Amino acid sequence: MNLQYITDNQGIKQSVVIPFREWESLQEELNRLRKYLQFYDHIEKSFRQALSMEKGSIKQQTLTEFLDENS
């Protein structure tokens, strides 16, 4: 990756300049990772709910109740 740094008078890095195509690629990868994390969070929540149902902490739903709730 071809990076350029902009520094202040003391030589402390203030900004980074990268080629636009590399920026677009980074943005695509970030969006892909965000979608993965969102999916992972939903799966984790579903497992926690299933465990709570097994323990009797929350009421189990029938498929019809679930579908009615999510329509």
N, C-alpha and C positions, 0 to 999 in steps of 0.2 A: 504494500500500500504506500503510495507516494504522499507523505504528509509534509506540510509546511507549517511552521510555528510562527506566530506573531508574539514578540516579546516587548516588555516595557523597557524603560531606560536602564533598569538594573539587570536586564537579561532574564526576568521572570516570565515564563510562558503565560500569555493571556488568552490566546485563541489558537485554533487549529484550522487549517485550510486543507480540504481534501478534494480530489477530483469529483465532479458531480455524479458520474456513473458509479463511483465507489459509494457515494452517499446514498444513491438510490438502492444499491445492493444492500447496504446496511439497513436501510429502512424496510426493505422487503423481509430481511432476516428477522428484524425486530418484530414485525407484524406476525410472522410465522411463529415466533416464540411466544408472543402474547396469546395467540389462538391456542397453542399447546397448553400454556398455563391455565387458561380459562377452561379448557377441556379437563385438565387434571383436577382443577378445583371442583368441577361438577362431579367428577367420578368420586373424589374424596368425600364430598358431601353425601353422595348416594350411599357409600359404604358406611358412613357414620349413622345415617338414618336406618339402614338395614340392621346394624348392630343394636341400635336403640329399640327397634321393633322386636328383635330376638329377645332382648332383655325385658321387654314389656314396658319400657319407658315411654314409648309412643304407640298410638293405636295403628294397627295395620290397616291398609286400604285394600278394597277390592279393585280389580282392574277397571271396572265401570266408574267407581269413585275417582280413581286417578285420572282417567280420561276426561270425565266431566270437569274436574278441577283444572285441567290443562288445556281446555278447548276454548 
